[in-house]
Amino acid sequence: MTIEVVPVGWVESPLTEMARAPMQPDEGAPPAWLVFEASVADALRDLRPGTDILVLTWLDRADRSVLLTIPRGDPRNPLTGVFSTRSPERPNPIGLHRVRVIAVDGLRVQVDHLEALDGTPVIDVKAVLNQVADR
């Protein structure tokens, strides 16, 4: 089976190097902009500042051959299967980021604490269910 995922936008962030990026959002991740393709403009119309969203990204610089990792790169941790971690290195490097919308400006959405690198493709955005009534 073949699955095609088409990016709907990309990340604009001050983070440009994987080695210098925080591993988790609460470890110093900066605000960033999600910049969307014009073809998905209608999908953005109800995003509002203060709303939490889930951003799915394609971690395009990840090594897709990695199946085992040492969590957080700490040699005191045991070798662990990537499906039990949040490592970006994995067979299908999909990033999952819970962020809060700070601002919306046309096709640009600013979010807080995003640990994705500049240029990372955005593949989808989803509402956080505990904020949305019966959608």
N, C-alpha and C positions, 0 to 999 in steps of 0.2 A: 504494500500500500504506500502511496505517496501522499504526503500532506503538504499543502502549500500555505505558507504564512506570509502575508504581505504587510510590511510595516505601514502604520498609519501616521507616523511622524518620527521624531528623533529628539534626543536630549541635548540641551545646551547647558553645559556645566563647567565650572572652573576645574573640575577633576579631569585630568588628561592622561594620567599614568596609573595603571593598575596597582603598581607597587606603593603608590602614595595615597591611594583611595582608602577611606575607612571600610572595615569589613561589614559594619552594620550601621544603620542610619543614626543610632544614638551615640555613635563614636566620632562625632564631628562632621557628619555629612552636611554639606552646604545646601542652601536653596538652589533650585535649578529651574530651567524653563523646559516645558514640553512643547515642541513646535510641531503642529499638525499639518497634514496635507489638506489642501482646499477641498478635496473630494469628501472629507469627513466633517466638514464644518457643522452640519446639522447635528451631528452626534455630540458636539460640545455645548450646545445652546443652554443646557440646564445646569452646567457646572457653576458653582458659586464659591467665593472665598469662604473659608471656614469649614468646607465639606471635606471629609476624609474619603479618599479614593484608593483603589488598588491599581497600580500601574504595572503592566506586564511588558517586559523588555526582552529583546534578543541579545544575549551577552556575546556579541559578535567577536570578541577577542579571546574568548574562553577556549580551552583545549577540550574538544569533544571526545577524546579518547580516554579520558580519566574516569576510572570506575572506583578507585580507592583513594582516600586522601587522609592526611593527618590534620584533624580539625584545628583551625586557626594557625596552622604551621608550627604548632608547639610540639616538640618531640616528646614531651611527657604524655601527650594524648596518643591513644592507640590508633592504628590504621583502621579507617572506618569507611564503609561503603557510602558513596556520595549521596545516595537516596536518603540517608540518615543525617545529612548535613545541609547547610545552605551554601556550600561551595559553588562558585560560578563555573568551575571546571566540571563538566558532566556531559552525558550523551546528547541531551537537548538543553542547551544553556538558556533556559527561560528564567528571567529575573522576576521576582514578585516583590513589589515595594508598596507598603502602606504609607501614604503621604497625605498631607493636608494642603488643600488649594489655598494659595495666598492671594493670587490675582488672576484675572482672565482678561486678555487683551486680544480680541479677534481670534486668530488661530494659535495664539500662544497662551499657555497656562503655566503660571509659576507655582511651584510646590516647595514645601519645606523638606529638609533632611533627606535628600536623594543621593544614594551612594553610587549611582550609575555614572559611567564615564561620558565625557563630551562626545557626541556623535552616536551614542548607543541607539539602535532602532527601538521605537515604541511599537509594540504589536497590538496592544489593547488597553483599555481603561475600563474598570468596573466599579460600581458603587459598593461601598461598605454596607452590608445588609442591615446592620443594627441602626443605621441612620435613615433608611428608606422604608416607607410604609407600603407593603404589598406591591412591589414592582415585579 
